[in-house]
Amino acid sequence: MKRVQISVLCLFAVSAWAADLKVIANPSVGASAVSVDDLKGVFLATKSSLSDGSHVEPVLEKGGATHEAFLKEYIGKTDTALQTYYRSLVFTGKASMPKQLASDAEVVAYVAKTKGAIAYVSAGASTDGVKTLDVK
């Protein structure tokens, strides 16, 4: 019985993390939703487009609760592990470091002006000029 209770509590905790952030994209991105697998692929540089064919460029926050929640919920890596992963891709010439910005406001401004940009911000952030994607 305790396992079921723990599983249910974990499920609520994961849902709470997801509710604390939203995935945003430049209006040039055609998709209105993104799968968890596509999102992970984009942020791990194994995909450069979404299932609708929209080319995307990932944008990261430099740290903070939203960044940690996004990594835990969708990427499955710590910030340190993600930075190490990206450095290995850069070193081998397979990818470049994604843009990293310090705040929700900087992320929204960058995504609004950058064709194909996709990012995440806290749930309470103003998202004027960008579109919010549903994560399925």
trRosetta pair geometry for C-beta under 8 A, 3 or more apart (Angstrom, degrees):
i j d omega theta_ij theta_ji phi_ij phi_ji
1 4 5.8 -54 -159 32 39 111
1 5 6.6 35 148 -16 69 105
2 5 5.5 -55 -150 38 38 112
2 6 6.1 38 153 -20 70 105
3 6 5.7 -55 -146 38 31 110
3 7 6.2 34 154 -21 66 106
4 7 5.7 -53 -147 36 30 113
4 8 6.3 29 154 -18 64 106
5 8 5.8 -55 -148 37 30 110
5 9 6.3 30 153 -18 64 106
6 9 5.6 -54 -147 38 32 112
6 10 6.3 34 153 -20 65 105
7 10 5.7 -53 -148 36 31 112
7 11 6.4 34 152 -22 64 104
8 11 5.6 -51 -149 33 32 114
8 12 6.6 31 153 -16 64 103
9 12 5.8 -54 -150 37 33 110
9 13 6.3 35 151 -21 65 105
10 13 5.5 -53 -148 35 33 114
10 14 6.4 34 154 -19 66 103
11 14 5.9 -53 -149 35 30 110
11 15 6.4 29 152 -17 63 107
12 15 5.6 -55 -146 39 33 112
12 16 6.2 38 153 -24 66 104
13 16 5.6 -52 -149 32 31 113
13 17 6.7 34 152 -19 63 99
14 17 5.8 -50 -153 32 34 111
14 18 6.5 30 152 -15 65 106
14 73 6.5 132 -159 -119 81 90
15 18 5.7 -56 -148 39 34 111
15 19 6.2 34 152 -22 66 108
16 19 5.6 -56 -146 37 31 112
16 20 6.6 35 153 -27 63 105
17 20 5.7 -59 -156 28 33 114
17 21 7.4 -9 161 11 63 104
17 69 4.3 -173 -164 -155 98 104
17 72 6.5 -83 -168 84 160 116
17 73 4.9 -172 116 -66 126 122
18 21 6.9 -84 -158 49 32 85
18 69 7.8 -169 -66 163 31 111
18 73 5.5 150 -75 -152 78 150
18 135 7.1 -128 -157 68 116 135
19 123 6.2 7 153 -76 56 152
20 65 7.3 -72 149 136 140 109
20 66 6.9 -147 131 -105 98 72
20 69 5.6 -72 79 -176 122 173
20 122 6.4 -44 163 -148 75 76
20 123 5.3 -114 -162 -12 26 116
21 66 5.1 125 -96 -150 115 91
21 69 5.6 167 -19 96 129 126
21 70 5.7 -103 120 -69 173 91
21 73 7.8 -175 44 33 128 150
21 120 5.1 26 169 176 125 111
21 121 6.6 165 -153 86 82 29
21 122 5.8 -67 -103 -117 68 33
21 123 5.8 -95 -71 -48 14 74
22 120 6.8 171 86 -151 34 70
22 121 6.1 -18 59 62 82 76
22 122 7.8 25 15 122 79 18
22 123 5.6 105 -26 -109 95 56
22 125 7.5 -141 40 48 108 102
22 127 7.1 -62 90 -64 138 145
22 132 5.1 -30 167 -142 129 113
22 133 8.0 145 171 49 82 59
23 34 6.4 -92 117 41 153 129
23 39 6.7 -79 -116 -119 155 130
23 118 6.9 8 179 -177 98 95
23 119 7.4 174 -154 94 59 33
23 120 5.2 -37 -100 -95 60 82
23 132 7.0 110 75 -163 54 64
23 133 4.6 -52 99 61 105 101
23 135 5.6 100 7 -56 135 108
24 107 7.6 117 56 135 130 106
24 108 6.8 -11 108 -109 168 74
24 111 5.6 88 114 129 112 166
24 118 7.2 174 92 -152 47 52
24 119 5.6 -17 62 67 91 80
24 120 6.9 151 15 -103 79 26
24 121 5.9 10 -3 8 128 107
24 127 5.6 -157 -108 -139 134 120
24 130 4.5 41 178 137 119 138
24 131 6.7 149 -157 78 70 39
24 132 5.6 -43 -99 -100 72 56
24 133 6.9 169 -106 6 17 86
25 29 3.9 -48 152 35 136 149
25 31 7.4 54 38 67 169 91
25 56 7.0 -61 -132 -122 117 115
25 111 6.7 -136 -152 -174 19 120
25 116 8.0 -46 -167 -172 98 25
25 117 6.7 168 -152 93 55 56
25 118 4.6 -12 -102 -104 90 78
25 119 7.6 157 -84 21 45 62
25 130 6.5 154 70 -173 29 98
25 131 5.5 -28 64 65 83 91
25 133 5.5 55 -6 -36 115 118
26 29 5.7 112 65 -12 70 95
26 111 5.4 -148 -63 173 73 70
26 112 6.7 148 -117 -121 75 16
26 113 7.9 -88 -118 55 115 15
26 114 5.8 -124 -72 83 138 58
26 115 5.6 -171 124 -129 159 26
26 116 5.9 -7 42 16 133 17
26 117 4.6 90 -32 43 111 81
26 118 7.5 -88 5 -61 77 54
26 130 6.5 -64 -97 -126 32 84
26 131 7.7 12 112 21 14 91
27 112 7.9 33 -9 -141 94 59
27 129 7.7 -99 -27 172 113 51
27 130 6.9 -146 -43 -136 74 36
27 131 5.5 111 -98 -23 61 109
28 54 7.4 148 125 -151 73 111
28 115 4.6 9 27 -144 163 80
28 116 6.0 -51 87 -49 122 53
29 50 7.0 71 -164 6 107 139
29 54 4.5 90 -147 169 67 151
29 56 6.2 40 -107 -91 121 99
29 116 6.4 110 -71 -124 89 40
29 118 6.5 81 -75 -75 158 99
29 131 6.9 -142 63 54 101 124
29 133 7.6 -45 111 -70 138 124
30 50 7.8 -159 60 67 83 125
30 52 4.9 -132 89 124 113 139
30 53 7.2 10 41 65 137 82
30 54 4.6 -168 25 -65 86 119
31 34 5.9 84 131 -70 144 78
31 50 4.8 -72 -23 117 148 155
31 51 7.1 92 -97 53 133 77
31 52 4.5 175 -71 14 89 134
31 54 5.5 -121 -8 16 94 138
31 133 6.4 33 112 -126 100 119
32 131 7.3 -87 -120 159 66 132
32 133 6.5 173 172 -126 31 67
32 134 6.6 26 136 15 75 98
33 133 5.9 138 -119 -174 25 82
33 134 4.1 -30 -109 67 92 95
33 135 7.2 174 -162 -79 77 16
33 136 5.3 50 168 -26 123 112
34 38 5.1 -124 -173 84 88 121
34 39 5.1 102 131 -61 123 93
34 42 8.0 -39 -168 0 140 140
34 50 5.9 -88 -114 -131 97 125
34 51 8.0 157 -132 12 60 98
34 118 7.7 90 -66 -155 162 143
34 133 4.9 30 -2 156 104 138
34 134 7.5 163 23 80 60 49
34 135 5.9 -27 71 -108 83 63
34 136 7.1 -177 85 18 31 84
35 38 4.5 95 55 7 85 101
35 39 6.8 -148 92 -5 45 86
35 51 6.9 58 3 -21 113 132
35 135 7.6 84 -155 -163 14 63
35 136 5.2 -47 -103 70 59 97
36 39 5.6 -55 -147 38 31 114
36 40 6.3 32 154 -19 65 107
36 74 6.0 -146 -150 -133 85 84
36 135 6.2 71 -75 176 70 103
36 136 7.1 -120 -20 84 76 49
37 40 5.8 -55 -147 37 29 110
37 41 6.2 32 154 -20 64 108
38 41 5.5 -55 -147 38 31 114
38 42 6.3 33 155 -21 66 104
38 47 6.3 -93 -151 90 64 165
38 50 5.4 63 177 -135 140 72
38 51 5.9 -90 -84 -28 145 92
39 42 5.9 -54 -149 33 29 110
39 43 6.4 10 159 -3 64 111
39 74 5.3 -59 116 -171 126 132
39 135 6.3 -2 -39 -128 152 109
40 43 6.2 -67 -145 47 28 99
40 44 5.9 8 162 -3 67 116
40 74 5.8 -157 -74 163 81 80
40 75 5.9 155 -126 -108 81 50
40 76 7.4 20 -130 9 126 103
41 44 6.1 -67 -135 49 24 97
41 46 4.6 -89 -152 74 78 96
41 47 3.4 47 137 2 117 120
42 45 7.8 27 176 -73 28 31
42 47 5.2 -55 -69 78 57 100
42 48 7.4 112 -122 -107 73 23
42 50 7.4 -10 -65 -75 130 75
42 56 5.4 -19 -138 93 133 128
42 58 5.3 144 144 -63 92 109
42 118 6.2 -8 150 73 153 141
43 58 4.8 136 -101 -127 61 153
43 60 7.7 104 -144 -77 104 98
43 74 7.2 78 31 118 149 115
43 75 5.6 -84 103 -94 134 114
43 98 7.6 -40 -141 -32 64 162
44 75 6.8 149 -57 -143 97 95
44 85 7.1 -54 -141 149 84 143
45 48 7.8 22 -152 -72 57 79
45 58 7.6 -104 -68 19 71 132
45 86 7.5 114 -10 -113 136 76
45 89 5.7 75 75 -150 154 165
45 94 7.1 115 131 126 131 97
45 95 4.1 1 -172 -101 153 162
45 98 7.8 -151 -66 -49 105 105
47 50 7.7 86 145 -82 129 35
48 55 6.1 -6 143 -146 89 79
48 56 6.8 -178 177 54 46 64
49 53 5.8 -14 169 -162 134 29
49 54 6.0 160 -158 80 84 38
49 55 5.0 -47 -94 -95 93 46
49 56 6.3 135 -116 9 35 83
50 53 7.2 -35 72 29 69 20
50 54 4.8 5 35 54 107 95
50 56 5.9 66 -31 -19 92 129
54 116 6.9 175 165 -122 88 79
55 116 4.9 -33 102 -123 81 136
56 116 5.0 -168 -114 -180 34 85
56 117 7.3 84 -160 -145 72 7
56 118 4.5 6 -167 -8 124 125
57 98 7.3 157 169 -135 77 93
57 99 7.5 52 143 7 111 110
57 114 6.8 -84 65 144 131 121
57 116 5.0 77 1 114 92 104
57 117 5.3 -40 69 -98 96 55
57 118 6.9 152 65 18 41 76
58 98 4.6 -48 91 -124 92 148
58 118 5.9 -40 -102 72 52 90
58 119 7.1 118 -167 -86 55 61
59 98 6.2 -162 -101 165 29 112
59 99 4.8 -22 -123 73 83 104
59 100 7.7 166 -171 -88 62 30
59 101 6.6 7 175 4 108 111
59 107 5.9 148 127 -144 125 89
59 110 6.1 162 -141 104 154 128
59 111 6.1 -136 32 -73 154 93
59 114 7.7 116 -60 69 135 147
59 117 5.3 23 -24 -167 127 104
59 118 6.8 170 16 77 86 37
59 119 3.8 -39 71 -81 103 114
60 67 6.9 66 -179 -130 87 108
60 98 5.3 100 -7 96 102 122
60 99 7.1 170 30 89 70 51
60 100 4.7 -24 78 -106 99 78
60 101 7.5 159 87 22 48 66
60 119 7.3 -156 -67 -132 20 94
61 64 6.0 -60 137 41 134 112
61 66 6.0 56 28 87 162 107
61 67 4.2 -127 77 -73 109 108
61 70 7.8 119 26 22 109 142
61 100 7.1 56 163 -160 10 74
61 101 6.3 -52 -115 73 52 70
61 102 7.4 62 -161 -158 75 11
61 103 7.5 60 -138 -100 105 7
61 104 7.5 -12 -100 -72 130 53
61 107 6.0 -47 -80 -62 86 137
61 119 7.7 104 -40 -174 78 112
61 120 7.2 -83 -12 76 108 84
61 121 7.7 121 -59 -103 126 56
62 67 7.1 -90 75 -74 25 159
62 100 5.0 93 -81 162 76 109
62 101 6.6 -125 -25 92 93 21
62 102 5.1 -13 17 -101 130 55
63 67 5.3 -128 -155 49 16 153
63 68 7.7 27 -167 -41 59 89
63 79 6.7 27 -108 -120 78 161
64 67 5.0 97 57 11 71 105
64 68 7.0 -137 102 -4 35 92
65 68 5.8 -57 -145 40 30 110
65 69 6.1 30 157 -20 66 108
65 122 7.5 49 84 -96 99 114
66 69 5.7 -55 -145 38 29 111
66 70 6.3 32 155 -21 64 106
66 104 7.1 74 21 -75 167 102
66 120 6.5 -174 161 125 106 102
66 121 6.5 -7 179 -169 157 30
66 122 4.5 -106 -80 -70 133 78
67 70 5.9 -55 -149 34 27 111
67 71 6.4 24 156 -16 63 107
67 79 6.7 43 138 -88 117 118
67 120 7.9 142 -98 82 47 115
68 71 5.9 -56 -148 38 30 110
68 72 6.2 25 157 -15 65 111
68 79 6.9 -57 -93 -39 73 109
69 72 5.9 -59 -144 41 28 108
69 73 5.8 18 163 -13 66 116
70 73 6.1 -62 -137 43 23 104
70 74 5.8 -31 -176 30 63 113
70 75 6.9 44 135 -4 73 109
70 120 4.6 142 -102 80 142 162
71 74 7.3 -75 -120 55 12 75
71 75 4.7 -49 -145 50 54 122
71 76 7.7 -119 166 21 64 16
71 77 5.7 -83 -172 73 104 66
71 78 6.6 81 140 -134 141 19
71 79 6.2 -122 -47 -65 170 63
71 82 6.2 -101 -128 -36 125 141
72 75 7.7 11 -15 50 13 80
72 76 7.5 60 -153 -96 30 31
74 135 7.4 -85 -97 -154 125 149
75 82 6.6 20 144 -90 149 123
77 81 4.1 -135 -169 93 100 118
77 82 4.6 128 111 -59 131 83
77 85 6.7 -43 -148 -12 164 142
78 81 4.6 94 50 9 79 103
78 82 6.9 -142 91 -6 40 87
79 82 5.7 -56 -147 37 31 111
79 83 6.3 31 155 -19 66 105
80 83 5.9 -55 -148 36 29 110
80 84 6.4 29 153 -17 63 107
81 84 5.7 -55 -148 38 31 113
81 85 6.2 37 151 -24 64 106
82 85 5.4 -52 -147 34 32 116
82 86 6.4 30 155 -16 66 104
83 86 5.9 -53 -146 38 31 108
83 87 6.3 34 154 -21 64 105
84 87 5.7 -53 -147 35 30 112
84 88 6.6 30 154 -19 63 103
85 88 6.0 -58 -155 33 29 109
85 89 6.7 27 149 -16 63 105
86 89 5.5 -54 -151 36 37 112
86 90 6.3 36 152 -19 69 104
86 95 7.1 -90 -146 95 70 119
86 97 5.4 78 161 -112 129 73
86 98 7.2 -98 -125 7 140 83
87 90 5.6 -53 -146 38 33 111
87 91 6.1 36 154 -23 66 107
87 97 7.9 18 -78 -83 53 104
88 91 5.6 -50 -142 36 31 114
88 92 6.3 16 161 -5 64 110
89 92 6.3 -67 -145 47 26 98
89 94 4.5 -92 -157 72 77 103
89 95 4.0 -8 153 43 128 104
90 93 7.7 35 -180 -72 30 27
90 94 7.9 -84 -55 49 19 69
90 95 6.5 -65 -68 83 56 65
90 96 6.1 67 -107 -127 92 39
90 97 5.9 -3 -70 -44 135 81
97 100 7.4 -47 155 -17 108 106
99 110 6.5 -162 134 169 148 151
99 114 8.0 -127 11 -94 162 177
99 117 7.8 -32 43 -129 137 115
101 106 4.0 -161 174 115 124 118
101 107 4.9 174 72 -70 134 68
101 110 5.9 -160 -57 -3 152 146
102 106 5.7 62 49 23 70 153
103 106 4.7 98 55 7 79 100
103 107 6.9 -140 98 -5 43 87
104 107 5.6 -58 -148 37 32 112
104 108 6.2 30 156 -19 68 106
104 121 4.2 92 -139 -153 97 110
104 122 5.5 -69 -80 21 141 91
104 125 3.8 -132 174 -111 141 136
104 126 7.9 118 131 37 117 63
105 108 5.9 -53 -145 36 29 109
105 109 6.3 28 156 -18 63 108
105 125 7.4 -153 -61 -151 53 108
105 126 7.6 31 -102 51 77 101
106 109 5.8 -56 -146 38 30 111
106 110 6.2 27 157 -17 65 109
107 110 5.9 -59 -147 39 27 108
107 111 6.1 23 158 -16 66 111
107 119 4.9 -163 -176 142 113 155
107 120 7.7 -44 168 70 155 36
107 121 5.4 178 85 -80 135 103
107 125 8.0 -6 66 -179 113 162
108 111 5.9 -57 -142 40 28 108
108 112 6.1 33 157 -26 63 109
108 121 6.1 15 -57 -66 94 157
108 125 6.3 -172 -49 155 130 122
108 126 6.6 78 -166 90 177 72
108 127 5.9 -142 -126 -121 123 50
108 128 7.2 68 164 51 132 62
108 129 6.9 107 164 64 93 106
108 130 5.8 -126 -151 -2 77 135
109 112 5.8 -55 -148 32 26 115
109 113 6.7 1 162 0 61 110
109 129 7.8 40 -112 77 41 147
110 113 6.5 -75 -152 46 27 94
110 114 5.6 1 164 -5 69 127
110 117 6.4 -161 128 -161 83 166
110 119 7.6 77 81 -30 107 154
111 114 6.1 -70 -126 46 25 99
111 117 4.2 -150 -126 108 64 126
111 118 7.3 84 -131 -95 116 14
111 119 5.1 -117 -71 17 131 121
111 129 8.0 136 91 110 81 96
111 130 4.9 32 110 -103 117 136
112 128 7.6 9 -95 107 143 61
112 129 3.4 21 -129 131 131 122
112 130 5.1 -97 -79 -56 76 86
113 129 8.0 -3 -44 160 64 134
114 117 3.9 67 90 -34 110 129
118 133 7.5 -3 -142 -1 106 146
121 125 4.0 -70 146 43 126 157
121 127 6.9 173 55 -85 141 96
122 125 4.9 116 60 -29 76 101
127 130 5.1 -89 -177 63 88 100
127 131 7.8 86 153 -125 122 5
127 132 5.8 49 139 -58 168 99
